[in-house]
Amino acid sequence: MEATARVRQKAGWRSLSERNGRRRKVRPILLSIMPLCFGLILTSCQKETASQADVVAQTVATPTPIAITKSSNSQRHNLKIKVGLDSPSDLKVTTGSSIQAGQVISDRLSSKQQLINQRQSLLFQIQQLQQQQRYQNAAKENELEPLKLAIKTSSLNLQQFRANRRYTNRAYQQLPTLTASELNRETQLEQACLSAQSRLKQAESNLKTARVSDENQTRSLERQMRSLDKQILIAGVTRSPYSGTVKKIKIVGQNDSELIAEITISTETSQTQNTANNDESQIQTSTSSVTNLKPNISLTATRVHDGDTVKAKEGNQEYRIRLACIDAPELKQPLGYKSRDNLLKLISQSNNRISLQIIDTDRYGRKVGLIYSTQGKLLNLQQVESGMAYVYDKYLNNCPQAQLVKQAETIAKQKRSGVWGGNYTPPWEFRHDKTRN
């Protein structure tokens, strides 16, 4: 045992009691050193945190662009429309055909028949009235001939009497008793001539008044005829409120007066959303002019003055509207009436219902704004696309859709549509020249 202990001592082994004693000596030293170590570690951590904060501050101070990704989500919807028919031949679309919003999908003759009968009756009245007017005018013109002959006869009698007088002018003045009978005869002839002229004037005035009255009656009937023509075009016509593809046509019911058809239209709607890398930040691109727009007002168009001016009302409130962003040819210019008729056609496709978005009020008190159809189409843009209006560069800064109308004008120029198909004077130059002259 002693030999083993000596070997272990030489090899560096220590007994348990020696090790415990050494530990008791080292422990106080470690306990005194530990607070100092913790302090050093805490100081170094604070320095590292401060340096990281500086880096973060520098990063925030320098703005970096946010990457934007566009995600397009498209969805297909099956929309159903029920229409009344007299027979399947009233349908104007077939399964699988593509249709646009506002396109006619059915046209019923029975709905128009009463209006057609009224039109035929009105046409017969116009023809009878015109024939009656011709007879009356001919009779009144014949009445003028005897009056003209009476004037000639009385004038001739007066001339003959004066030529065959027995006395001189001096005798008539100095001998009134002797010449009284002849003076009375001359006076009677003069009155007869004046009376014949007066009767002729009155007859001519009556004839003129009758012609004006006849023209007014004819114009009134013609206005009724035009109104009936417009009603005939609209009556019984069903237009599609959607653009898409006709997926299915099915007869779903029938009664004593009509068939009920159900038309299924497949439409596709796309929604484009801008998403940032950071979910909490969303970027919306808009101009100040758009954000300041007032809400849309639903109106009924009552009159189209020209290619960029419309009158509309809702209840007792009437609006005079000047289409923003564009300038159409004046009515006295070439294509002036064509531009007006094109705008009238666009408005009539939505049954004269429009939606107005007011941008400003001009010096004439008109509301300057964007006009949309019931299908959501911007009519200002469609006028430019069809070449029926120019982009009004002078006021383009106030136009929310400036980029779109400029693109539409470029396309119209390439196609040489409307005002771009010839050497026409822009309306603002036409107005300037008219004012100067």
C-alpha angles and dihedrals in degrees: 000000000000090000091052092049091052091050091051092047091053090048091053098258117147130199123250093254091052092050092049091050092051090050091052089055096047098045097071090049091053092047090054093048098047098074089052091052092048090051092052092049092049092050092051091049092052091052091050091049091050091051091050090050090053090053091049091049090051091049093051093047091058109065116221125199117255114230112237122205123192118217118190118204117190124189131187121220130190108218122189128212125187118208134178118237138184090207136347089261088073089073114099097191134062134208111281095020121129117236136188128219109275095025117137111253099172137015121191118202094196091063089055098043096087091048090047090052090050090051092051091049090049091049090052090051091051092050092048092047092050091049092049090048091053092052093046093047091049091050093049092047088052089053089059094061097069089047092052089048091050090054092051092047095048092046091050093048091051092050092048093048092051091047093052099045114139097212135057124244090256091056091052089054099044101033106043093158093056095045100038096105093052092047090053090050091051091049091052092051092050092050091049090053093048091047092053091050091049092051090050092051091049092049092049091049091051090050091051092048091049091051092051090049091049091050091051091051091049092048091049091053091046090052089052088049092053091047090052090049090055091047091049090053091053102034115100092005119127117193126198114250090201140056117227144082127312103242101176141358117200135172103228102172149003137200136172094284108032152003120248114221125188116209118195114205120193111214132180123215123190127200120196116200129186112219125183127214087249109064092207094058121068123180118211117189114212140139126237091243092057095048090052094054118119121235118276118273119212111223143167115236112230103174139011109208098181141329095299106024127077137172118214139163143194114199109318093338114100125193132199104206130199112195109238126231095019142077119202127200115274117251091251091055127082110275090018095120091037090056090049092049091049092054090045090053093050091051094045090055087069093045091259092296114132138171118226126205108191118218103167146335118247128217091268092058094253121141110243111209154117119287121208129189122229087263090060096252117147105234093196088061094045092054090056093043092055092049092246094121142027127234106257099228092181092070099026092114089070093048115106091198097044095132094049096049092047090053090048091051091051090054092048090051091051091050091042089228124174112321090017093058094079146011098286128164114242112244095242090057091046091053091046093051091046092052092047093050 
